[in-house]
Amino acid sequence: MPSRLDGPLKVTGQATYGADNNLPGMAHGCIVVSTIAHGEIRAMDLTAARSAPGVIDAYSPFDPLDLRTPNTLFGETWVPLQDKEVTYYGQPIGLVVAETYEQARDAAMTVEVTYHERPALTSLRDGLPSAEDAPPSRDGSPSTMAILAPGVSSIEDALEAGPVVVEATYSTATQNHAAMEPHSAVAVWDSGALTVYSGNQGANLQAMELTEALNVDPSSVHSVNPFVGGAFGGKARTSVAAFLAAAAARALDRPVKVVLSREQVFTATATRAATIQKIALGAATDGSLNAIRHDSWSATPMDRSFVEPTSHSTREYYATQNLAISQKMVPLNIPPTTFMRAPGEAPGSFALESAIDELAVALNMDPIELRMKNDSTAPLGKDLLWSGKHLEECFRIGAARFGWAHRTPHGHTDGDWLVGLGTATAMFPALRFPASVEVTLRNDDTAEVATSGADPGTGLLTVLSLVGAESLDIPPARVTPRLGDSAFPPGGMSGGSTGTASAGSAIMIAAAQVIDELLALASSPGAPFEGLEVSYADGRVLADGQAMTFGELLRTVNRSSISAIGSSAPGEELTKHSFSSFGAQFCEVRVHKWTRETRVSRMLGVFDAGRIINAKTARSQIIGGMIWGVSAALHEGLEIEENGRPANADLAGYLLPVNADISDVDVHFVEYPDTLHNTVGAKGIGEIGMVGMAAAVANAVYNATGIRVRHIPIVIEDLLP
């Protein structure tokens, strides 16, 4: 199986990320951030900063850069320095530009800010009384909805009718994307045109937002990001660094680089919101679910720009006649919240799959048996059946490979370690975004596949070459994939686990078009196959017992290349079926009998995600998600103090797993290409690996210790006897 095409460049340090671009005459900017969580800036004294060595200029809301609020497919995107209101600690409020970064940083520390401070609300629990109904979910469903069987007047009546009821409250912590590459940008203007080098999840989308923010013609903005050092949703929108670098470069008429410090990444960029979720499950004694209630509260910034949708995916997991869900938001003086790997599904599955495990305990029933007994054939309230679902096979294979038959209800001991097994269901919607791809055939018998999308570690660059080669019937080594440039056709956003399905479908269309044009050229007047019936196979044009490679043909007719752009988007399939990827997560934990240290010793994920284009990169994507699930369960949590200041806004205090935390990880795919979803047959894998894993860890901890922890991350204090 092919390795990642970008792998050698990355591991040898030859890959050029946004901040690696150094241009002649380049200046450096350092952002100034607020030191209060709520209030108004009364004054900013930039005198010392402007007179500091090497400083070129400094900007504030009193002396702002020329920027406007863009309104694109994401809605409005906040841009800094445009007003004096402060709504969270660490909000960007100024920029100092100097000859070197160190000069800019030191000068920024001299900026004196006077505030009119107001009371701040930073705790989700304290803010619950002020909760508001969330806006409709991404599929248009209302924030509150109920499905009741005939004759049932309320979800409470349905729950009371069941002989077995479990009800509990679960919570998840604030998380930061913590990508290895900090948010950064290098901006340069030339003859009124802007080029920005900045890691993001869609070059054309960044170009759109910069176009509106700078109030310039779209043709004058060029966004470049061939390499992205991690994103996970945190680089979907244009960063503060890119807005400020672009505006400062225009004001100063010289290139400007802005790189966030690691601490600034924790506040000046967006996070995953903290959540509180209440779940009630009612079942018959045989395990049949009669009622599900899932009420969720999500922290949201004061501009209410994003809500973590933790309750709505509950409609998709299990069959029941009675369902009630609600999603509320709690506006707080916290940094922005946004998409983060498996938004909604990851924290939502922790609550739901923990509750299912609790129900299995109450019923004295195997957790896998309970899940399969209530397996869904379609999302609740939606008549469209799944296009394909092989979850039962995932659990069957996973149980056999993991040794689930040896699990006991109370775990077992191994010396001083308490050992437990846990499991959970994983689901993530199979989506596609509109995407366009250009396929070019060259006269040297090579091809190019180009789109403006991004590969922030997903392996999409390699997938482009593989799907391109298959569609053109030539070896992958002869295909050059191109990504990360807004000059290429718009390739959508690298997000929502959509890259392969979106770009792959467009490649197949473009390849068919360019082959048709090649054949028309081959049989045109004066061409080698004039007037003949021509066909195409193995990279060659065939007619009347003769054959020419496409390169030979192009050379013969004095053409250097021929190209076509193919576009694809979701269509009528959405009216015929429901689409999702599915998985079964398995986890073994070891809890030390005396210290209560918790170690994850084994993990296995078995997934039904359609056709797997590249098993090596797909496996790596899933492993990354599973490790992140362990991280959510046992490590990650951004602690926000009462005054709004993050207590652990660095990679020393914000805990992430290292090699010693992760032992044996195994991944298996059951491959059933889903051509009802798209012509490639692939479904998303980027996010489903994280879904359910935190619950599997928590369920394994319960199996080992008998202690049910209903919040993550789980810490030693939670497991003290």
ABEGO torsion letter per residue (X at the ends): XBBBAAAAAAAAGABBBAAABBBBGBBBBBBBBBABABEBBABBBAAAAAABBGBABBBBAABBBBBBBBBBAAEBBBBBGABABBABBGBBABBBBBABAAAAAAAAAABBBBBBBBBBBABAAAAAAABBBBBBBAAGBBABBBBBBBGBABAAAAAAABABBBBBBBBBBBBBAGBABBBBBBBBBBGGBBBBBBBBABAAAAAAAAAAAAGBBAAABBBBBABBBEAGGAAABBBAAAAAAAAAAAAAGBBBBBBBBAAAAAAABBBBBBBBBBBBBBBBAAGBBABBBBBBBBBBBAAGABBBBAAAAAAAABBBABBBBBBBBBBBBBBBBBBBBGBGAAAAAAAAAAAAAAAAAAAGBBAAAAAAAABBABBBGBABBBABBAAAAAAAAAAAAAGAAABBAAEBBBEABBBBBBBBBBBBBBBBBBBBBBBBBBAAGBBBBBBABBBAGAGAAAAAAAAAAAAAGBBAAABBBBBGBAABBBAEBBBGGAAAAAAAAAAAAAAAAAAAAAAAAAABBGBAABGBBBBBBGGBBBBGGBBBBAAAAAAAAGBABBBBBBBBBBBAAAAABBBBBBBBBBBBBBBBAAAGBBBBABBBBBBBAEBBABAAAAAAAAAAAAAAAAAAAAABBBBBBAAGBBABBBAAABBBBBAAABBBBBBBBBBBBBAAABAAGBBBAAAAAABGAAAAAAAAAAAAAGBBBABOBBBAAAABX
